[in-house]
């Protein structure tokens, strides 16, 4: 066969008169896939909910693996709740059984909480267990390298969930098959990674099901698809950690302190005035009897984050750790100020996603780079101009300003006016 000359590609070649077999195109056209529905586990991603007159409530989608019959027990893989298949509905009438590839609407024998994106699966040994950590093979498609610790959206079928690449185990040389140790993946690289999702989700190994084992990673800011992945297996160690709920909870601490906990995230260029505004705001709130604390970027880098540098992946991890600490402190009832450059929108979005409505305020301290460089309280801009600080935000690294912050403060002029605006936003007045 010759791709260049077309020999045996679309039609038999005269160069091989002795060959009586089909061309490649004829072979592919005659090939019929064999679906082993008897042995594959039942999987049914719910695409949408069907409601009709009366009490009809059905779950529409396509059987992507296995088969299902009336009377079968199924489990909502996300919640673990079980039910019995009551009807298998199609446009042409009800069926007794549905197999892989058929689009149907399933009804259950009783009400179960099922939403778009949930997965109905078989019970018993073929059931899929949700997990929040996976080993996966990844093909990186983004123009920018994979940032270790950066939050993306993992999209699988109708489901999307925030996810983070927590570890790059190796990059695969597709020519030699050798595995090379690395922390990053560049465009078109193939590698083995570990992924953590914000909540447990059911994912099959790709060898079990292409539909429930494949996924995409999407940039949370640009909505660009940056990677395609194949799940290898769930990392079961995540099941050994179970949060303990204490009797004295956030509500009890709110009653004691007299105010709600909140995280106030101040972002802006180095030297923009984040720490100064936070300091003045804390003094004002302290005088009003509000319990506060400040997580300052430089301070946390002397202890908790002393192992991190200023690469994009280290900055993502810096934001993640501070956000998690802020979440714990907010739960204790404190109003927590975070004074952190946090230059990337996707990292700040990931931080905000940890909190509920009203628990997180993103505040942009909007000060021009010229003013920041003129102030230069720590001498950072001078070092960057001299070439000794290549990762300086605003000079060597980009700063992505918030597009829709909860509040914009200007780092020039009367600081008391900024403190008043910030105090009113925090207290909801």
Secondary structure, DSSP 8 states (H G I E B T S, - for coil): -BTTTTBTTTB--GGGTT--S--HHHHHHH------TTTS--EEEEEEEEE-STT-EEEEEEEEESEEETT-EEEETTT--EEEEEEEEETTEEESEEETT-EEEEEESS-----TT-EEEE-GGG----EEEEEEEEEE--SS---TT-EEEEEETTEEEEEEEEEEEEEE-TTT--EE--S---TT-EEEEEEEEEEEE----TTT-HHHHEEEEE-TTT--EEEEEEEEEE-GGGGG------SS-HHHHHHHHTS--EEEEEE-STTSSHHHHHHHHHHHHHHTT--EEEEEHHHHTTTTTTT--SSHHHHHHHHHHHHHHHHHHHHTT-EEEEE-----HHHHHHHHTTS-TTSEEEEEEE--HHHHHHH-TTSHHHHHHTTS-TT-BTTTB-----SS-SEEEESSS-HHHHHHHHHHHHHT-
